[in-house]
């Protein structure tokens, strides 16, 4: 599987996917696990991106997650922040449905 972006990332990235069991957005975290919170995501740069991509794809082959890919982020004290609006929305959680109250509260 190839990254959605064009070319090699020029800065730090995290890997995201959707958990197969419930469709939730998840992020590859230290210890070779997936987390529901982007704050737990492991940052990758340079040559480490290819190794992380292989780890993420191995999880997809085991049918734990679907569609893993890297996203550009800006590191921060509270954890990485996605560069694109689409990925910021995914990181905030569901925007509709029973779990959307927390998302709406964060957006205000």
N, CA and C atoms as an extended XYZ file, in Angstrom:
324
Properties=species:S:1:pos:R:3:atomname:S:1:resname:S:1:resid:I:1 pbc="F F F"
N         0.838       -1.174        0.000 N   UNK     1
C         0.000        0.000        0.000 CA  UNK     1
C         0.878        1.231        0.000 C   UNK     1
N         0.517        2.228       -0.761 N   UNK     2
C         1.295        3.451       -0.836 CA  UNK     2
C         0.613        4.541       -0.044 C   UNK     2
N         1.393        5.532        0.368 N   UNK     3
C         0.846        6.681        1.088 CA  UNK     3
C        -0.106        7.442        0.169 C   UNK     3
N        -1.083        8.104        0.768 N   UNK     4
C        -2.028        8.874       -0.019 CA  UNK     4
C        -1.390       10.133       -0.599 C   UNK     4
N        -0.415       10.679        0.114 N   UNK     5
C         0.220       11.907       -0.337 CA  UNK     5
C         1.094       11.677       -1.551 C   UNK     5
N         1.565       12.753       -2.151 N   UNK     6
C         2.430       12.650       -3.322 CA  UNK     6
C         3.872       12.784       -2.877 C   UNK     6
N         4.724       11.875       -3.323 N   UNK     7
C         6.143       11.958       -3.019 CA  UNK     7
C         6.463       11.586       -1.584 C   UNK     7
N         7.720       11.806       -1.203 N   UNK     8
C         8.184       11.522        0.154 CA  UNK     8
C         7.765       12.650        1.080 C   UNK     8
N         7.293       12.323        2.285 N   UNK     9
C         6.967       13.379        3.250 CA  UNK     9
C         8.214       14.182        3.594 C   UNK     9
N         8.058       15.482        3.786 N   UNK    10
C         9.208       16.332        4.089 CA  UNK    10
C         9.357       16.578        5.593 C   UNK    10
N         8.402       16.172        6.371 N   UNK    11
C         8.465       16.388        7.809 CA  UNK    11
C         7.933       15.185        8.554 C   UNK    11
N         7.638       15.356        9.834 N   UNK    12
C         7.160       14.225       10.630 CA  UNK    12
C         5.775       13.756       10.191 C   UNK    12
N         5.569       12.463       10.328 N   UNK    13
C         4.272       11.855       10.008 CA  UNK    13
C         3.867       10.914       11.130 C   UNK    13
N         2.584       10.613       11.174 N   UNK    14
C         2.054        9.534       11.996 CA  UNK    14
C         1.283        8.625       11.056 C   UNK    14
N         1.019        7.405       11.497 N   UNK    15
C         0.233        6.484       10.684 CA  UNK    15
C        -1.142        6.343       11.293 C   UNK    15
N        -2.142        6.399       10.439 N   UNK    16
C        -3.521        6.258       10.853 CA  UNK    16
C        -4.178        5.164       10.023 C   UNK    16
N        -5.282        4.655       10.536 N   UNK    17
C        -6.072        3.633        9.853 CA  UNK    17
C        -7.446        3.644       10.504 C   UNK    17
N        -8.291        2.743       10.077 N   UNK    18
C        -9.572        2.534       10.743 CA  UNK    18
C        -9.565        1.132       11.322 C   UNK    18
N        -9.991        1.043       12.581 N   UNK    19
C       -10.068       -0.265       13.234 CA  UNK    19
C       -11.167       -1.059       12.552 C   UNK    19
N       -10.871       -2.285       12.196 N   UNK    20
C       -11.799       -3.101       11.427 CA  UNK    20
C       -13.063       -3.433       12.215 C   UNK    20
N       -12.943       -3.641       13.511 N   UNK    21
C       -14.095       -4.039       14.319 CA  UNK    21
C       -15.201       -3.008       14.403 C   UNK    21
N       -14.830       -1.706       14.480 N   UNK    22
C       -15.861       -0.681       14.673 CA  UNK    22
C       -15.697        0.545       13.772 C   UNK    22
N       -14.676        0.566       12.934 N   UNK    23
C       -14.495        1.671       11.996 CA  UNK    23
C       -13.853        2.912       12.574 C   UNK    23
N       -13.524        2.915       13.847 N   UNK    24
C       -12.936        4.099       14.481 CA  UNK    24
C       -11.564        4.419       13.905 C   UNK    24
N       -11.237        5.710       13.869 N   UNK    25
C        -9.896        6.148       13.488 CA  UNK    25
C        -8.936        5.784       14.606 C   UNK    25
N        -7.791        5.227       14.231 N   UNK    26
C        -6.762        4.856       15.192 CA  UNK    26
C        -5.401        5.287       14.663 C   UNK    26
N        -4.421        5.395       15.585 N   UNK    27
C        -3.083        5.855       15.245 CA  UNK    27
C        -2.061        4.870       15.780 C   UNK    27
N        -1.022        4.618       14.985 N   UNK    28
C         0.044        3.706       15.378 CA  UNK    28
C         0.838        4.343       16.514 C   UNK    28
N         0.933        3.626       17.617 N   UNK    29
C         1.558        4.140       18.835 CA  UNK    29
C         2.804        3.331       19.175 C   UNK    29
N         3.653        3.864       20.050 N   UNK    30
C         4.826        3.099       20.491 CA  UNK    30
C         4.404        1.743       21.063 C   UNK    30
N         5.276        0.768       20.931 N   UNK    31
C         4.958       -0.572       21.417 CA  UNK    31
C         4.189       -1.392       20.404 C   UNK    31
N         4.181       -0.926       19.139 N   UNK    32
C         3.496       -1.637       18.055 CA  UNK    32
C         2.047       -1.939       18.410 C   UNK    32
N         1.310       -0.873       18.733 N   UNK    33
C        -0.107       -0.984       19.049 CA  UNK    33
C        -0.833        0.181       18.389 C   UNK    33
N        -2.165        0.102       18.362 N   UNK    34
C        -2.995        1.177       17.815 CA  UNK    34
C        -3.718        1.861       18.959 C   UNK    34
N        -3.810        3.179       18.904 N   UNK    35
C        -4.476        3.961       19.940 CA  UNK    35
C        -5.650        4.725       19.347 C   UNK    35
N        -6.666        4.947       20.168 N   UNK    36
C        -7.818        5.762       19.761 CA  UNK    36
C        -7.479        7.250       19.756 C   UNK    36
N        -6.364        7.629       20.373 N   UNK    37
C        -6.001        9.037       20.522 CA  UNK    37
C        -4.759        9.378       19.715 C   UNK    37
N        -4.844       10.425       18.915 N   UNK    38
C        -3.676       10.864       18.150 CA  UNK    38
C        -2.570       11.348       19.079 C   UNK    38
N        -2.929       11.764       20.297 N   UNK    39
C        -1.913       12.209       21.258 CA  UNK    39
C        -0.921       11.093       21.574 C   UNK    39
N        -1.338        9.849       21.421 N   UNK    40
C        -0.470        8.695       21.684 CA  UNK    40
C         0.358        8.276       20.469 C   UNK    40
N         0.108        8.879       19.321 N   UNK    41
C         0.743        8.443       18.077 CA  UNK    41
C         2.256        8.630       18.120 C   UNK    41
N         2.946        7.673       17.510 N   UNK    42
C         4.401        7.737       17.389 CA  UNK    42
C         4.759        8.544       16.144 C   UNK    42
N         5.715        9.466       16.271 N   UNK    43
C         6.173       10.279       15.148 CA  UNK    43
C         7.270        9.543       14.379 C   UNK    43
N         7.230        9.669       13.065 N   UNK    44
C         8.241        9.048       12.208 CA  UNK    44
C         8.764       10.082       11.228 C   UNK    44
N        10.073       10.008       10.962 N   UNK    45
C        10.702       10.883        9.975 CA  UNK    45
C        11.739       10.092        9.193 C   UNK    45
N        12.022       10.556        8.002 N   UNK    46
C        13.088        9.971        7.195 CA  UNK    46
C        12.912        8.493        6.929 C   UNK    46
N        14.008        7.741        7.119 N   UNK    47
C        14.015        6.310        6.825 CA  UNK    47
C        13.068        5.519        7.718 C   UNK    47
N        12.725        6.036        8.896 N   UNK    48
C        11.830        5.336        9.816 CA  UNK    48
C        10.410        5.224        9.261 C   UNK    48
N        10.061        6.066        8.301 N   UNK    49
C         8.712        6.037        7.732 CA  UNK    49
C         8.459        4.715        7.007 C   UNK    49
N         9.427        4.243        6.251 N   UNK    50
C         9.248        2.981        5.516 CA  UNK    50
C         9.058        1.813        6.475 C   UNK    50
N         9.820        1.777        7.556 N   UNK    51
C         9.679        0.707        8.553 CA  UNK    51
C         8.309        0.781        9.214 C   UNK    51
N         7.861        1.979        9.543 N   UNK    52
C         6.545        2.150       10.166 CA  UNK    52
C         5.427        1.756        9.210 C   UNK    52
N         5.596        2.072        7.934 N   UNK    53
C         4.596        1.690        6.926 CA  UNK    53
C         4.465        0.172        6.873 C   UNK    53
N         5.595       -0.525        6.939 N   UNK    54
C         5.567       -1.995        6.937 CA  UNK    54
C         4.856       -2.523        8.181 C   UNK    54
N         5.102       -1.919        9.334 N   UNK    55
C         4.406       -2.321       10.570 CA  UNK    55
C         2.900       -2.120       10.428 C   UNK    55
N         2.502       -0.951        9.915 N   UNK    56
C         1.074       -0.643        9.765 CA  UNK    56
C         0.412       -1.612        8.789 C   UNK    56
N         1.094       -1.904        7.700 N   UNK    57
C         0.530       -2.821        6.708 CA  UNK    57
C         0.433       -4.244        7.253 C   UNK    57
N         1.358       -4.623        8.146 N   UNK    58
C         1.279       -5.950        8.769 CA  UNK    58
C         0.011       -6.068        9.612 C   UNK    58
N        -0.362       -4.990       10.279 N   UNK    59
C        -1.613       -4.999       11.056 CA  UNK    59
C        -2.818       -5.146       10.123 C   UNK    59
N        -2.756       -4.511        8.966 N   UNK    60
C        -3.860       -4.628        8.000 CA  UNK    60
C        -3.957       -6.058        7.478 C   UNK    60
N        -2.820       -6.695        7.241 N   UNK    61
C        -2.839       -8.085        6.768 CA  UNK    61
C        -3.418       -9.026        7.820 C   UNK    61
N        -3.261       -8.671        9.104 N   UNK    62
C        -3.848       -9.475       10.192 CA  UNK    62
C        -5.317       -9.124       10.424 C   UNK    62
N        -5.836       -8.195        9.614 N   UNK    63
C        -7.237       -7.772        9.659 CA  UNK    63
C        -7.632       -7.153       11.000 C   UNK    63
N        -6.721       -6.345       11.541 N   UNK    64
C        -7.007       -5.575       12.756 CA  UNK    64
C        -7.425       -4.164       12.371 C   UNK    64
N        -6.747       -3.612       11.352 N   UNK    65
C        -7.071       -2.287       10.829 CA  UNK    65
C        -7.218       -2.386        9.323 C   UNK    65
N        -7.793       -1.326        8.749 N   UNK    66
C        -7.952       -1.271        7.301 CA  UNK    66
C        -7.463        0.095        6.815 C   UNK    66
N        -6.797        0.085        5.671 N   UNK    67
C        -6.392        1.318        5.012 CA  UNK    67
C        -5.362        2.171        5.723 C   UNK    67
N        -4.294        1.595        6.278 N   UNK    68
C        -3.309        2.443        6.952 CA  UNK    68
C        -2.575        3.353        5.970 C   UNK    68
N        -2.295        4.574        6.409 N   UNK    69
C        -1.530        5.526        5.607 CA  UNK    69
C        -0.899        6.561        6.519 C   UNK    69
N         0.110        7.256        6.002 N   UNK    70
C         0.771        8.279        6.801 CA  UNK    70
C         0.141        9.639        6.551 C   UNK    70
N         0.184       10.481        7.592 N   UNK    71
C        -0.304       11.853        7.468 CA  UNK    71
C         0.747       12.793        8.043 C   UNK    71
N         0.882       13.940        7.419 N   UNK    72
C         1.806       14.964        7.901 CA  UNK    72
C         1.239       15.586        9.177 C   UNK    72
N         2.123       15.810       10.145 N   UNK    73
C         1.716       16.409       11.413 CA  UNK    73
C         2.719       17.470       11.840 C   UNK    73
N         2.247       18.341       12.729 N   UNK    74
C         3.117       19.296       13.409 CA  UNK    74
C         3.236       18.815       14.848 C   UNK    74
N         4.459       18.556       15.322 N   UNK    75
C         4.616       18.109       16.711 CA  UNK    75
C         4.198       19.216       17.675 C   UNK    75
N         3.707       18.823       18.835 N   UNK    76
C         3.317       19.798       19.845 CA  UNK    76
C         3.344       19.193       21.233 C   UNK    76
N         3.259       20.031       22.236 N   UNK    77
C         3.310       19.574       23.626 CA  UNK    77
C         2.163       18.623       23.949 C   UNK    77
N         1.004       18.843       23.330 N   UNK    78
C        -0.170       17.999       23.593 CA  UNK    78
C        -0.249       16.824       22.628 C   UNK    78
N         0.783       16.637       21.834 N   UNK    79
C         0.787       15.565       20.846 CA  UNK    79
C         0.775       16.141       19.453 C   UNK    79
N         0.872       15.283       18.454 N   UNK    80
C         0.915       15.760       17.067 CA  UNK    80
C        -0.426       16.328       16.616 C   UNK    80
N        -0.356       17.358       15.774 N   UNK    81
C        -1.554       17.958       15.185 CA  UNK    81
C        -1.497       17.756       13.679 C   UNK    81
N        -2.519       17.124       13.114 N   UNK    82
C        -2.532       16.933       11.656 CA  UNK    82
C        -2.467       18.268       10.923 C   UNK    82
N        -1.790       18.274        9.789 N   UNK    83
C        -1.631       19.478        8.991 CA  UNK    83
C        -2.908       19.797        8.224 C   UNK    83
N        -3.607       18.780        7.720 N   UNK    84
C        -4.798       19.022        6.901 CA  UNK    84
C        -6.077       19.022        7.747 C   UNK    84
N        -7.045       19.778        7.286 N   UNK    85
C        -8.328       19.857        7.995 CA  UNK    85
C        -9.015       18.495        8.049 C   UNK    85
N        -8.962       17.742        6.965 N   UNK    86
C        -9.608       16.419        6.935 CA  UNK    86
C        -9.084       15.553        8.073 C   UNK    86
N        -7.775       15.534        8.242 N   UNK    87
C        -7.192       14.685        9.280 CA  UNK    87
C        -7.426       15.257       10.675 C   UNK    87
N        -7.530       16.574       10.808 N   UNK    88
C        -7.889       17.155       12.118 CA  UNK    88
C        -9.286       16.710       12.523 C   UNK    88
N       -10.202       16.685       11.572 N   UNK    89
C       -11.571       16.245       11.859 CA  UNK    89
C       -11.567       14.775       12.263 C   UNK    89
N       -10.825       13.933       11.544 N   UNK    90
C       -10.736       12.500       11.901 CA  UNK    90
C       -10.170       12.326       13.310 C   UNK    90
N        -9.171       13.145       13.661 N   UNK    91
C        -8.522       13.032       14.970 CA  UNK    91
C        -9.458       13.426       16.110 C   UNK    91
N       -10.429       14.292       15.840 N   UNK    92
C       -11.356       14.747       16.885 CA  UNK    92
C       -12.415       13.708       17.214 C   UNK    92
N       -12.613       12.741       16.340 N   UNK    93
C       -13.608       11.712       16.602 CA  UNK    93
C       -14.838       11.885       15.743 C   UNK    93
N       -15.835       11.030       15.941 N   UNK    94
C       -17.039       11.088       15.106 CA  UNK    94
C       -17.711       12.450       15.188 C   UNK    94
N       -18.124       12.983       14.044 N   UNK    95
C       -18.800       14.280       14.023 CA  UNK    95
C       -20.320       14.136       14.015 C   UNK    95
N       -20.815       12.915       13.902 N   UNK    96
C       -22.246       12.639       13.981 CA  UNK    96
C       -22.448       11.357       14.771 C   UNK    96
N       -23.650       11.145       15.239 N   UNK    97
C       -23.954        9.916       15.959 CA  UNK    97
C       -23.841       10.092       17.466 C   UNK    97
N       -24.004        8.995       18.192 N   UNK    98
C       -24.059        9.069       19.649 CA  UNK    98
C       -22.776        9.574       20.301 C   UNK    98
N       -21.630        9.432       19.630 N   UNK    99
C       -20.364        9.886       20.204 CA  UNK    99
C       -20.001       11.306       19.784 C   UNK    99
N       -20.881       12.006       19.098 N   UNK   100
C       -20.529       13.305       18.536 CA  UNK   100
C       -20.596       14.446       19.543 C   UNK   100
N       -21.176       14.261       20.720 N   UNK   101
C       -21.261       15.349       21.700 CA  UNK   101
C       -19.878       15.853       22.086 C   UNK   101
N       -18.945       14.961       22.296 N   UNK   102
C       -17.575       15.374       22.641 CA  UNK   102
C       -16.947       16.130       21.480 C   UNK   102
N       -17.191       15.677       20.265 N   UNK   103
C       -16.638       16.348       19.088 CA  UNK   103
C       -17.190       17.764       18.986 C   UNK   103
N       -18.496       17.918       19.154 N   UNK   104
C       -19.105       19.248       19.056 CA  UNK   104
C       -18.578       20.168       20.144 C   UNK   104
N       -18.371       19.657       21.356 N   UNK   105
C       -17.857       20.469       22.449 CA  UNK   105
C       -16.444       20.954       22.149 C   UNK   105
N       -15.611       20.117       21.546 N   UNK   106
C       -14.241       20.498       21.204 CA  UNK   106
C       -14.224       21.533       20.080 C   UNK   106
N       -15.178       21.455       19.180 N   UNK   107
C       -15.204       22.336       18.019 CA  UNK   107
C       -15.658       23.744       18.372 C   UNK   107
N       -16.309       23.921       19.496 N   UNK   108
C       -16.834       25.260       19.862 CA  UNK   108
C       -15.795       26.124       20.483 C   UNK   108
